[in-house]
Amino acid sequence: SNSWVIPDGYEQVDSEAVNLILDPGLAFGTGTHETTSLCLKWLDQNDVKDKELVDFGCGSGILAVMALLHGAKQVTCVDIDDQAIQATLQNAQKNGVEQGIKIINSENVHLIKNKDGILANILAEPLMMFCEDFYQMLKPNGFIVLSGILKSQKNMICDKYAQHFVDIEAEIEHDWVRVGAVKGPVS
């Protein structure tokens, strides 16, 4: 299905599509950067209906809101920046999906369990650090969508995640890469 990101105050382009209204003034994630657009494309191509997800490093909340507009049941949002959490809640409200958002303080990420999938559009360094944690947050066969990775960092990320995840795939847009994978069987 098609989806559009529309800055607050602009008209919808296509009323048949999934339209996300975004206040662009608040936090990182306007949908135009490759790292975000790679994740939005993933949400257009994959079924998240009734799934419980995590938006790790939620920024403006664009991915969480889009996932909910695509039928996700709940998205747990984590960000170290309080302004990002405020932005996420405001953008969720604008799009009528705030009831699907759950906020978890970044100190309590270990409490996140049994999720269907994780969207993490952060940077390669924290992605390397959180590999184990992400594994623990997911239910068996849970998926992960990683972004914020430069092409030169792709192999490093893929090698790291291959320790815990299977079916690793990468999609490249300009200098940026999105890596997807599925939680492997307990080794």
N, C-alpha and C positions, 0 to 999 in steps of 0.2 A: 504494500500500500504506500501511496505517496504521503509525505509529510512536509510541512513548511514551518519555518520559524519566523514569526512576524513581530517586529518591534512594536512595543506598546503604542497605541494610537494610530496604527496603520490598518488599512482594510485587508480582509482575507483575500488571498489570491484565488483560492479554489475551495469552494464550500464543501466539496465531496471529500477533500483530503483531511488528514489529521492536522489541525492547525494549532500550533503552540504559540501563545502570546508571551513575550519575554520583555521584562523591564531591563534594558541593556545597561542601565547606569550602575549596577550594583557590584557584580563580582565577575570573575573570569568565566567565560563560556557563553559566547554570543551565537555559536553555531557556525560561524564562518571559518574558524581555524580548522586546519586539517585534522588535528587530534580529536576535535569535537565532531566534525562532520563524518569522520570514519566510524565513530560510535553511533551517530544518528542513522547512518546507512545500515549498520548492523541491526539496529532496532527495526528498521523498515523491512529487513530481509528475514528476520527470525521471529518466531512466535513466543511472546512473553505473557500471553493471556493467562490470568490466574496465578502467575508466578510471584514468589517472594524474593525480591532482589536487594542488593546493597549498592548504593552509589557512594563509592569510596573516594573522598575528595570531591564533594558534590559541587563546589563553586556556586554558580548561579542556580543550580538545580535543574539545568536544562535536560540532563539525561534521565533523572528521576521523573520529572514531569512528563517527558516524552514516553517513557516506559509505562507510566500510569495511563496516559492517553491511548496507548496501544493495548491496554487491558490488563496490565500487571495488577496484582492484588495489593501488594504493599512494597514500598521501597524504604529501606533503612538508610538514612543519610548520615555521613560522617564528614566533618571537615574541621581542621584545626583553627580555621578563621571564623569567628563569631558572625562576621558580616556575611559570610557565605551562607551560613545557616539561616540568617534573616532573609537573605535574597531568595533562598530555596523556598522558604515558607511563603513569601510574598508571591513568587512566580507560580507556586502550586495553587495558591488561592485564586490568582487571576485566571487560572485554567480550570478551576473547580475540582481539583483533585487533592486538596490538602488533607482529606481524611485518609488518603493512602500513604502519607509521609510519616515516617517514624524517625525521630532524631536520636542519635546515640552520641554521647560525648566521646571524643577521641581517646580518652583514658580507658574507656570501657569496651573497646572493640572486641576484647576476648569474650564478651557476653554474646556476641552475634554467633548464632548457630543454626544449622539446618536450612540454609538458604538455597534457593534454586540456582541463583547466579549472582555474580559480582561484576559491576561496571566500575573500572578504575582508570580514570583519565587523569593521571598524575604525572610523574616523571620516572625515568628509568631507575634512579637511585632508590626512592622509596619502594618502587615495584620489586626491586631485588630484595629489599628488607622484609616485605610483607608476604612473600611467597608462602611461607609456612602458615601464617595467620589466615591467609585466604583459603588455604587447604582446609583448615579447621572450621572455617565459617560455613562451608558448603556441605550439603547433603550428598550422598553417593551420586555420581554422575552429574553433579552440579557443574555449571560452566563459568568461565571467566572471560571477560573482554577487557583487554589491557590496552591503554593508549597513552600518548605523551612520550612515545618512544621514537628516537631518531633512527633512520635507516642503519646508521653505523652501530647502533646498540641492539639491533634485532637479534643477532646470534647469541649475545650475552644473555638476553632475557629468555630466549627460547631454550637455551641450555639449562638455565636455572630452573625454569618451570617444568622442564622435562623430568626433573627429579620426582615430581608429585602429580603431574598432569599428563594426559594423553591427547591424541588428536590435535596436536598443535598446528594452527594455521596462521598465516600472516597475510595481511592486505596492506599494500603500499599506496600512499598518495603523496606525490612530490617527495619531500625529505622525511615524511613521517610514516610510521607503521602502527597498525593495530594488530595485536596478537590475540587469538582466541584459543581456548583449550578447555578440556573437560577433566574433572577430578578423576584421577586414576583409582583402580582398586587398591585397597590397603596393602602396602608392601610388607 
